[in-house]
């Protein structure tokens, strides 16, 4: 399986070529960029995006995916900015959210990438038919915008009532989103029900992953082995998917040593399963 990493590991700092070089030295074969303005200023296409684009052109390492923005400000919501929410029942809020996501999608004009990973709603969002319909309308709009850029939308299972595996399948099938897939987040599946149950419902749609661990108590984005996921079972399941996805680490910054020193060993342990 392809070894990939999300730059979420470094989301608190500005993304620069040194970070990307470090990931490659750690054995990473593909990358996901986490689109947060303080990390990658995706609206600054003449400077920051161009700098990162030059690195990708010279490295030969593919940009597998971009994680859609969660906030539109440079403080990641800490100053009170509302979340980017495609399921908002307020049309103006939803249009603002889609406009922000389009800015991130336009990265593909300088750095081609395959997938945009998209949340439906916010963490712990309750379900309503109106929210579900609003989200469906947003995804219809975004997939039309993404298609000419060569990007496919992947819906992520996140801990809320809109993004359970069965609801994601309902949306994809009900709206006939033939080109929309799933980013299977193993940590979220572990919290919401189980990795096995989530995988069985979503396996036909899985095109990428988010690999991290937790103890089912909170979305802690731990390194595999630090929580309670059965990684032997998890990796076997991923290998059995109709389209084998990358093993894409999405680890939080635990501020203990240099995370780049740990990546190679983690992949080795996962592959031994």
C-alpha positions in Angstrom: 0.0 0.0 0.0 1.2 3.5 -0.8 2.7 5.4 2.2 1.2 8.8 2.5 1.0 11.6 5.1 -1.2 14.6 5.8 0.5 17.9 6.6 -2.0 18.2 9.4 1.0 17.0 11.5 2.4 20.5 10.9 -0.8 22.5 10.7 0.3 25.0 13.4 3.2 26.3 11.2 3.6 27.6 7.7 4.1 24.9 5.1 7.5 25.1 3.5 9.7 22.9 1.3 11.8 21.9 4.3 8.8 20.1 5.8 8.1 18.3 2.5 11.7 17.3 2.1 11.6 15.8 5.6 8.5 13.8 4.7 10.2 12.3 1.7 13.3 11.4 3.7 10.9 9.6 6.0 9.8 7.3 3.2 6.5 9.1 2.3 5.3 8.4 -1.3 2.4 10.8 -1.5 1.1 13.8 0.4 -2.1 15.4 1.5 -2.1 19.1 2.2 -4.3 20.4 5.0 -5.9 23.6 3.7 -5.7 25.9 6.6 -4.7 29.5 5.8 -2.1 29.7 8.6 -0.5 26.5 7.2 -0.9 26.9 3.4 -2.2 30.3 2.3 -4.1 28.9 -0.6 -5.6 32.3 -1.4 -2.0 33.7 -1.9 -1.5 32.1 -5.3 1.3 34.3 -6.4 3.6 33.5 -3.5 2.9 30.7 -1.1 1.1 28.3 -3.4 3.7 29.0 -6.1 6.5 28.1 -3.7 4.9 24.8 -2.8 4.0 24.1 -6.5 7.7 24.4 -7.4 8.6 21.9 -4.8 6.1 19.3 -6.1 7.2 19.9 -9.7 10.8 19.2 -8.7 10.2 16.3 -6.3 8.1 13.9 -8.4 6.1 13.2 -5.3 2.3 13.3 -6.0 -0.1 15.4 -4.1 -2.8 12.8 -3.4 -5.3 15.1 -1.9 -6.2 18.4 -0.3 -8.2 18.5 2.9 -11.0 21.1 2.5 -10.8 24.2 4.8 -12.4 24.0 8.2 -12.1 27.8 8.8 -11.7 30.7 6.5 -9.4 32.9 8.8 -5.8 32.8 9.7 -6.4 31.9 13.3 -8.2 28.6 12.6 -11.4 29.8 14.4 -9.7 30.8 17.6 -10.7 34.5 17.1 -14.4 33.5 16.7 -14.6 32.9 13.0 -17.4 30.5 12.1 -16.6 27.1 10.7 -16.8 26.4 6.9 -20.0 24.4 6.8 -21.5 23.1 3.6 -24.5 21.8 5.5 -25.7 25.1 6.9 -29.3 25.7 6.3 -28.6 29.4 5.9 -28.0 29.9 2.2 -25.6 32.9 2.6 -23.4 30.9 5.0 -23.4 28.0 2.7 -22.4 30.1 -0.3 -19.5 31.6 1.7 -18.4 28.1 2.7 -18.4 26.9 -1.0 -16.5 30.0 -2.1 -13.8 29.3 0.5 -13.6 25.6 -0.6 -13.3 26.8 -4.3 -10.2 28.8 -3.3 -8.6 25.7 -2.0 -9.7 23.7 -5.1 -7.9 26.2 -7.3 -4.6 24.9 -5.9 -5.0 22.3 -8.6 -4.3 24.9 -11.3 -0.7 25.0 -10.0 -0.4 21.6 -8.1 -2.5 18.9 -9.7 -4.1 16.6 -7.1 -6.6 13.8 -7.3 -9.0 14.3 -4.4 -10.6 17.0 -2.2 -11.5 15.6 1.2 -14.7 17.2 2.4 -16.6 17.2 5.7 -20.4 17.4 5.9 -21.3 19.6 8.7 -19.2 20.2 11.9 -18.2 17.8 14.6 -21.2 16.6 16.6 -23.6 18.1 14.1 -27.1 16.8 14.6 -29.1 15.4 11.7 -32.0 17.1 9.9 -33.4 16.6 6.5 -32.8 20.3 5.7 -29.1 20.0 6.6 -28.8 16.8 4.6 -30.4 18.4 1.6 -28.2 21.5 2.0 -25.1 19.4 2.1 -26.2 17.5 -1.0 -26.8 20.7 -2.9 -23.3 21.9 -1.9 -21.6 18.8 -3.0 -23.4 18.9 -6.3 -22.0 22.4 -6.8 -18.5 21.6 -5.7 -18.1 18.5 -7.8 -19.1 20.5 -10.9 -16.5 23.1 -10.0 -13.8 20.4 -9.2 -14.3 18.3 -12.3 -12.6 20.6 -14.9 -9.7 20.9 -12.4 -9.3 17.1 -12.5 -10.3 16.7 -8.8 -12.8 14.3 -7.3 -14.7 15.0 -4.1 -14.3 12.5 -1.3 -16.7 12.6 1.7 -15.2 11.9 5.0 -16.9 10.0 7.8 -16.6 12.4 10.8 -18.2 12.2 14.3 -21.6 13.7 13.6 -25.1 12.5 12.5 -24.7 13.7 8.9 -21.5 11.8 8.2 -22.2 8.3 9.5 -21.3 5.6 6.9 -24.9 4.8 6.1 -25.7 8.5 5.5 -22.7 8.9 3.2 -23.8 6.0 1.2 -27.3 7.3 1.1 -26.1 10.6 -0.3 -23.8 9.2 -2.9 -26.5 6.7 -4.1 -29.5 8.9 -3.7 -27.9 11.9 -5.6 -26.3 9.6 -8.2 -22.9 11.1 -7.3 -21.0 8.5 -9.5 -17.8 10.4 -9.3 -17.9 11.1 -5.5 -16.0 8.7 -3.2 -15.1 8.4 0.4 -12.1 9.2 2.5 -12.3 6.5 5.2 -11.2 7.9 8.5 -10.3 4.9 10.7 -10.0 6.9 13.9 -13.5 8.4 13.4 -15.0 4.9 12.5 -13.5 3.6 15.7 -15.2 6.3 17.7 -18.6 6.1 16.0 -19.1 2.3 15.8 -16.1 0.2 14.7 -13.6 0.2 11.9 -15.0 -3.1 10.6 -18.6 -1.9 10.5 -17.7 1.4 8.9 -15.4 -0.3 6.3 -18.1 -2.9 5.3 -20.6 -0.1 4.6 -18.1 2.1 2.7 -15.7 -0.2 1.1 -17.0 0.2 -2.5 -16.5 4.0 -2.3 -13.1 4.2 -0.4 -10.5 6.0 -2.4 -8.3 7.4 0.4 -7.9 7.1 4.1 -7.0 9.0 7.3 -5.0 6.7 9.6 -4.8 7.6 13.3 -5.7 6.1 16.6 -7.7 6.9 19.7 -9.2 5.3 22.8 -12.8 6.0 21.6 -13.1 8.8 24.1 -12.1 11.7 21.9 -10.8 12.5 18.4 -7.2 12.6 19.5 -5.4 11.7 16.3 -2.8 9.5 18.0 -0.1 7.5 16.3 -1.2 4.0 15.4 -0.7 1.8 18.5 -1.2 4.6 21.0 -5.0 3.9 21.1 -7.2 0.9 21.0 -7.7 0.2 17.2 -6.8 -3.4 16.2 -4.3 -2.4 13.4 -3.9 -6.0 12.2 -7.6 -6.2 11.4 -7.7 -2.6 10.1 -4.8 -3.1 7.6 -6.2 -6.4 6.4 -9.6 -4.7 5.7 -8.0 -1.9 3.7 -6.0 -4.4 1.7 -9.3 -6.1 0.8 -10.9 -3.0 -0.6 -12.0 -3.1 -4.2 -9.6 -0.2 -4.9 -6.7 -0.4 -2.4 -6.3 3.1 -0.9 -3.1 4.6 0.4 -2.2 4.4 4.1 -2.5 8.1 4.8 -1.4 9.2 8.3 -3.3 12.1 9.7 -1.6 12.6 13.1 -2.0 15.5 15.5 1.1 17.3 16.8 2.0 15.6 20.1 5.0 17.9 20.6 7.2 15.0 21.7 10.4 15.0 19.7 10.6 15.2 15.9 7.6 13.4 14.3 9.6 12.9 11.1 11.7 10.4 13.0 8.7 8.2 13.8 7.0 8.0 10.4 9.1 5.3 8.9 8.8 3.0 11.9 5.0 3.4 12.0 4.7 2.4 8.3 6.9 -0.6 8.9 4.7 -1.8 11.8 1.5 -1.2 9.8 2.9 -3.2 6.8 3.9 -6.1 9.1 0.3 -6.7 10.0 
